[in-house]
Amino acid sequence: MVHGASCIGRFDALPPLLELAHELGVDARQLHEAVLQVVAYGGFPRAIEGLSLLAAARREPPPPAQPEPPPAAGRATWDAIYRERGDEVLAGLEALAPGFPHWVLDSAYRRILARPGLSLRDRELLAVAALGLMALAAPLGSHVRGALRNGSSPALVTDILDTVRVLAAPEALPVMDQAADRLSRNVYRA
């Protein structure tokens, strides 16, 4: 929930969520990674604000910087999420803006999603929460599939969507409901 709240700018929710994470024993390094991942979905300003609130709540020093994944890691992560549709989706991005696929693969998929510290399954669940809260139906569907392809069950993905509903703006609820409905009908194919 910390990731999703940061992505949609619900910083009022972060202090109690960070306290809850501490009480539940959430690993501090994983929490740090989840907030760093806000860059991919909420942008740098929201990631900075989330990291600032995390720093204020932190009970230990931040984890050390991680080495950057190798260049091929971006495409490998992309392929693990999109599988046989990977090239088609990249072609669609290229049609939107020439060179954009390289930017997406290098910045979002290599430097963020391929980082150590969280499994790809967990990173995809964070994406599902954020995209549902942002009411972005098409990328939500892609990342629901990515979560299923990387070890999540339909029940877990539905649970994530149900859990973050408390943070959702009214326009996000139908998008989240549609995703949950599609999960219940097995429309998303892993």
Beta strands, then each sheet from edge to edge (+ up, - down):
end
